[in-house]
Amino acid sequence: MSAALPPLIQQYKADSESVYNTWFINNEERLKAFRSIRRGVQQVVKDIKAGSFGNDFKGTSLEFVLGVISEQKQVFQGAAHPFYWKPKLRIPDIYEHEDNKRAFGQFLESCLAATTEQQLLREIDILDRRKIKGLGPAVASILYFLHPTLMPPCNTAIVNGFNALFGEKIKLGSWSEYLRMRDRLRDLNQEHRQHLSLDYGALSGLLFDVGVKKMIAGDQQFATDEDRDKYQQQAQKRHKEVQSEAQEENQHTEMQHHLLRVGKALGCDVTTAINDRNRLCGGQKLSFLCLDQHPELPVPAEVASTIRLIDIVWFAPGTNRVVAAFEVEKSTSIYSGILRLTDLAFSMPEHETALYLVVPDAREKEVQAQLSRPAIRAAGATIRYILFSELRQHCEALCKFGDSPAAMLKIARSV
């Protein structure tokens, strides 16, 4: 199959609805997720150390981490399921068993700090030897977002794709089987690196598409007509999802365009997320409304890189003082947007930045719930929200009659 892989890769890359094109490349939400997930994992470790992690998946910081992962398009849908607390089976046994909970926290902390493949493999071996009931290679989907060039994600579709491509019989729930698959993927990634990426997301997406039979490889066939019909239904569903995602992207860009126009009309210097500068709205590139580059900010490089991913930032003219920041949300995690805004607020408290979430009308209750979370309230950063419909409706009036950035308060809502 190795010799037949290049044509399959080219087919995968040419398909506009493949994982490669809908998730892996040109996807700023994917890039934003890495920092949000890393921060979330850090919080899981802190909660376990403090004894505040809880005895159920729901409401824990781990739920947030898996929520952000699950939102990463179809590849990771269902990533949270292995971590749901199943009381009758007492799995995964990291909620009631304090030693197992501590071991899981120590594993995550060590993986956060790891810089080499050997360190990660050692931590996996230590965790595996504990034989924690119900805690298996599903954790690899977390590891992928911590170390995308060292650890591939793992789920049913990816394993099925691997087995179909290479005639293997890898078992889903075994760390040793996962590592055997990973060794093969490492070699393949090196062999075909000119066609793929050092990031395992590209190759894992190919396995996923083969695993759900979006792509048929080698001798892989449909067992029955029913299987073929099911595949066609899935393909139609995926096509509708891609169309819906494209519509969401257009709305997202429209809101960014409105905010850039309003910001400039109110006398601010404005920027958009570095990955969004080439987006078009009404034939106009967002970059034509922005500063050529973000002003230098007095914050650590890691925080600065996060701020540069905030959808829209307004600066006092001719300065690096941030007067307002906006995260435009669609189907992605509202909580991860909140993290980016609080990062900015806590890094530069002297700027007294106004923070806003801009959200579809249908997500208003969800926003209210997130902003009401005790952890968000305890953080002390004031975040307001603006509905898509109201920004769209009042954009021209704000441009014409607004006299300062505080004009946004007229359409913003608080919890």
C-alpha positions, 0 to 999 in steps of 0.5 A: 500500500505504501506505493499506492499511497501518493495517488490516494494522498493527491485524491485526498488533497484535491477533494474540497470536502476532505478533512485536509481541506475542511479542517487541516489547512486554512483553518484559523479555528484549528490554530486557535484551538491549540492554545485553548486546549493547552490552557485547558489541560493546565487547568485540569492539572491545577484542579486535580492538584487542588482537589477540586476536579470533581467526581463526574465529567460534567462541569470539570475543566476536562469537559472544556478541553474535550469540548474544544477538541470535539468542535474540531470538525468531523475528525474529533466528533465524539472525542468526549465520549470515552471520558463521560462518567459511566456509573454502572461500569465505574469508568473511566476510573479517574473520578472516584479513585483518587490515586488514579485521578492523581496519576492522570493529572501527573501524566498530563502535567508531564506531557505538557512539559515534555519536549521529546518523543522519548519523554512522551513515550515514557509517560504513556508507559507509566500510565499504561502500567497503572491499568486504569479502567476505561482510560485508554488511547482516547487520551491521544486526542489530547496529546495530539493538541499538545504535540501535533508533530509527535502524537497522532490522534486516535479514534474508531474511524482513524483506526478503521482507516489504518486497518483498511489501508494496511491490512492490519487488525489494530485494536482500539482500546490498547495503548500498545496497539496505538503505539504500534500504529503510531510507529507505522504512521511516523515512518509513513509521514517521513516517507511522504512528507513532501505530500503531507505535513510533519503535523500528524493532523494531515495523515490522520485526516486521510485515515479518517476519510478512509475509515468512514469510507469517504474514500475507497482505498485498495481492496476496501469495498462495501460489504452490502448495498445497505453499507453503500446507501449508508455511505451515500447518506453520510456523504450527503450529510457531509456536503450539507455540513460543508455548505453550512460551514461556508455560510458560517464563515461568510457571516463571521467575515461579515461581522469582522468587516462591520467591526473594522468599519465601525472602529475606523469611523470611531477614530481607532486604529484597527486590526483583524486576526492575522489568519483572517487578513485575506478574507473578502467581504463585498469584494474588499479584503479585510487587510485594506481596513487594517494596520499593516501589522499589529503594534508591539505589545508589552506582553510575553511572546506567547500571550502576544501570539494569542492576542494576534488571533483575536478576531478584531482589536481596536487601538487608540490612534498611533499607539499600542493601547488596546481600547476594545477587543472582539471575538466573533463566534459561530459554531466554535467554543465560546469559552475559548474566545473568552480565554483569549479576551481574558488573556488580553485583559489580565496581561495589560490591565492598565489598558482598561480594554472593553471586551466583547463577544459577537455571537449569532442570535441563536446562541444568546442563551449559551453565551449567557450561561458561559459568562455566568460560570463561576470561574469566569465571574471569579476572573474579574474581567467584564465581558459583554456580548453583541448579537449579530442582528444588532451589529448588522442593523446598527453598523451604519448608524455607529459609523455615522453618529458614534463619537467614541469606542464607548458607542458600542455599549449602546448595542452591547448586553451584559449578564 
